Amino acid sequence: MWFLNEDREVILNSVKEFVRAEVAPVALEIDRTSEFPVDLFKRAGELGFLGVTVPAEYGGSGADQTTLALILEEIAKTLPVLTVAMGAHSLLAGGLIQMLGTPEQKKQYLVPAATGEMILACGSTEAVGGDNQVEFSTRAVLDGEEWVLDGSKVLISNIGVADMYVVVAVTADAVDPITKTGLSAFLVPAGTAGLGVGRPEHKLGWHGSATGSISFTGCRIPKESLLGPLGGCLPAMFVSATAEFLSCGPVSLGIAEGAYAMALEYSLERKQQGQALFDRFQVSRHKLVRMYGEIESLRALVYATYAERDRGELCLAQGRLLKVKGAEVSEYVAREAIQLFGGVGTVVETGVERYWRDAKVMAIGGASVEALMDVIAGLIKRKLA
Ligand SMILES: Cc1cc2nc3c(=O)[nH]c(=O)nc-3n(C[C@H](O)[C@H](O)[C@H](O)COP(=O)(O)OP(=O)(O)OC[C@H]3O[C@@H](n4cnc5c(N)ncnc54)[C@H](O)[C@@H]3O)c2cc1C
């Protein structure tokens, strides 16, 4: 592959070994129980997969974005939800700390986050207005030397297991609908009085992402817990969200590849009247060819975009496009994989239908593809693509 080099191959081999020896044996069990994979998450930290792009001075490997994509793709082939938890930790919460934090805050939080000693969550979405920040109502008011937070967030990943929540709250009378100023980010440690952590929701897919609600009732945190400029965290959120959308490219690619590999193997093995399904039915082999074609198109788009990112481009539109295309391709490939299996494809223990469930959530979690299409349209119109 044109995007591989010696350094990346070394890391890729260590990811493959991690997945083979530690992830694959428990993947179906995590999907069945919906338990957040704490041990695997911590192990990913030990192996350096949580701080891939974090500079070495803050505990990371200082590697490039393409290396991160390779790691995510490889893990997603076997356990997509682990990459989702990694994204909420490293890209959403970690990304905001990296962009907005003071050098002291970065040392204090990014270093343990990179090794997995500290788990991060990012609380932005609210029940009213979804991801439309103008309608947010969680407030932070300065009272002497402390901020007091009141409000709630929904559908937040890594809850319960997180040691630190990066939370977005309104710090003005209202969020300005034009400039979008008035929102600030805060660091809220788990266990703070007034921070309520709900139970993870029972979801269609991404079982084990520990996604649910958190609430704030007179929740007091020190004045120094403000992350970045007062009222001005939104530009950084736009960039950290872009990193997360980009990551949906390799994660979706991994999901599609995982489903495709199972379907191909099954089609070659399952026999009807002495013939493998692959040899007996043209429709089966043509399905596989189309799936293969979609996967290779997505791979080309993913690694071309990550190469641009490594050249310093922000990839605001392309990053969002990776999420849109990735969701489409992974959902299509996983759906066809179930069809190629026939009846056993619908059985949870077979392990193929979970790829479809995870792909479906990919089109919503983090941002709906419909909302992203409009953002991409705006970027194209302003020639920012
Ligand atoms: C598994 C999972 C994990 C998540 N993890 C986190 C997390 O860690 N942190 C966090 O802050 N949030 C998280 N979220 C929340 C996620 O970001 C939101 O669900 C997402 O942004 C959509 O918002 P909503 O659910 O309120 O849907 P709504 O905004 O109510 O939208 C509903 C539907 O309306 C349509 N729609 C909405 N807006 C537009 C638009 N602008 N243009 C066109 N159509 C539109 C779409 O079809 C959309 O699916 C997570 C969600 C899920 C499902």
The ligand as a Tripos MOL2 file, in Angstrom:
@<TRIPOS>MOLECULE
LIG
   53    58     1     0     0
SMALL
NO_CHARGES

@<TRIPOS>ATOM
      1 C1        -23.5780    6.0660   20.4770 C.3       1 LIG1
      2 C2        -23.4790    7.5590   20.5930 C.ar      1 LIG1
      3 C3        -22.3840    8.1270   21.2230 C.ar      1 LIG1
      4 C4        -22.3260    9.5230   21.4070 C.ar      1 LIG1
      5 N1        -21.2660   10.0700   22.1000 N.ar      1 LIG1
      6 C5        -21.2530   11.4120   22.3440 C.ar      1 LIG1
      7 C6        -20.2160   12.0050   23.1410 C.ar      1 LIG1
      8 O1        -19.2840   11.3300   23.5970 O.2       1 LIG1
      9 N2        -20.2760   13.3430   23.4070 N.ar      1 LIG1
     10 C7        -21.2850   14.1240   22.9240 C.ar      1 LIG1
     11 O2        -21.2890   15.3140   23.2090 O.2       1 LIG1
     12 N3        -22.2760   13.6040   22.1510 N.ar      1 LIG1
     13 C8        -22.2860   12.2610   21.8520 C.ar      1 LIG1
     14 N4        -23.2980   11.7060   21.1060 N.ar      1 LIG1
     15 C9        -24.3920   12.5500   20.6640 C.3       1 LIG1
     16 C10       -24.3630   12.7820   19.1590 C.3       1 LIG1
     17 O3        -23.3580   13.6960   18.8560 O.3       1 LIG1
     18 C11       -25.7770   13.2400   18.7350 C.3       1 LIG1
     19 O4        -26.6420   12.1310   18.8700 O.3       1 LIG1
     20 C12       -25.7820   13.7330   17.3000 C.3       1 LIG1
     21 O5        -25.0450   14.9210   17.2140 O.3       1 LIG1
     22 C13       -27.2050   13.9940   16.7900 C.3       1 LIG1
     23 O6        -27.8870   14.8050   17.6900 O.3       1 LIG1
     24 P1        -29.3290   14.3300   18.2230 P.3       1 LIG1
     25 O7        -29.2050   12.9010   18.6400 O.co2     1 LIG1
     26 O8        -29.8060   15.2960   19.2480 O.co2     1 LIG1
     27 O9        -30.2580   14.3600   16.9730 O.3       1 LIG1
     28 P2        -31.1110   15.6040   16.4470 P.3       1 LIG1
     29 O10       -30.2400   16.8170   16.4080 O.co2     1 LIG1
     30 O11       -32.3850   15.6600   17.1990 O.co2     1 LIG1
     31 O12       -31.3780   15.1370   14.9760 O.3       1 LIG1
     32 C14       -32.3120   14.0910   14.6430 C.3       1 LIG1
     33 C15       -32.2770   13.8990   13.1490 C.3       1 LIG1
     34 O13       -32.6980   15.1180   12.5150 O.3       1 LIG1
     35 C16       -31.9350   15.3690   11.3470 C.3       1 LIG1
     36 N5        -31.1460   16.5980   11.5120 N.ar      1 LIG1
     37 C17       -30.7070   17.1640   12.6730 C.ar      1 LIG1
     38 N6        -29.9930   18.2850   12.4290 N.ar      1 LIG1
     39 C18       -29.9810   18.4480   11.1000 C.ar      1 LIG1
     40 C19       -29.4200   19.4210   10.2240 C.ar      1 LIG1
     41 N7        -28.7080   20.4570   10.7020 N.pl3     1 LIG1
     42 N8        -29.6000   19.2740    8.8950 N.ar      1 LIG1
     43 C20       -30.3190   18.2090    8.4080 C.ar      1 LIG1
     44 N9        -30.8700   17.2590    9.1970 N.ar      1 LIG1
     45 C21       -30.7170   17.3750   10.5020 C.ar      1 LIG1
     46 C22       -31.0310   14.1480   11.1830 C.3       1 LIG1
     47 O14       -31.6360   13.1870   10.3550 O.3       1 LIG1
     48 C23       -30.8720   13.6340   12.5850 C.3       1 LIG1
     49 O15       -30.5090   12.2560   12.6390 O.3       1 LIG1
     50 C24       -23.3620   10.3350   20.8960 C.ar      1 LIG1
     51 C25       -24.4320    9.7450   20.2210 C.ar      1 LIG1
     52 C26       -24.5130    8.3850   20.0700 C.ar      1 LIG1
     53 C27       -25.6890    7.7820   19.3530 C.3       1 LIG1
@<TRIPOS>BOND
     1     1     2 1
     2     2     3 ar
     3     2    52 ar
     4     3     4 ar
     5     4     5 ar
     6     4    50 ar
     7     5     6 ar
     8     6     7 ar
     9     6    13 1
    10     7     8 2
    11     7     9 ar
    12     9    10 ar
    13    10    11 2
    14    10    12 ar
    15    12    13 ar
    16    13    14 ar
    17    14    15 1
    18    14    50 ar
    19    15    16 1
    20    16    17 1
    21    16    18 1
    22    18    19 1
    23    18    20 1
    24    20    21 1
    25    20    22 1
    26    22    23 1
    27    23    24 1
    28    24    25 2
    29    24    26 1
    30    24    27 1
    31    27    28 1
    32    28    29 2
    33    28    30 1
    34    28    31 1
    35    31    32 1
    36    32    33 1
    37    33    34 1
    38    33    48 1
    39    34    35 1
    40    35    36 1
    41    35    46 1
    42    36    37 ar
    43    36    45 ar
    44    37    38 ar
    45    38    39 ar
    46    39    40 ar
    47    39    45 ar
    48    40    41 1
    49    40    42 ar
    50    42    43 ar
    51    43    44 ar
    52    44    45 ar
    53    46    47 1
    54    46    48 1
    55    48    49 1
    56    50    51 ar
    57    51    52 ar
    58    52    53 1
@<TRIPOS>SUBSTRUCTURE
     1 LIG1         1 GROUP 0 **** ****
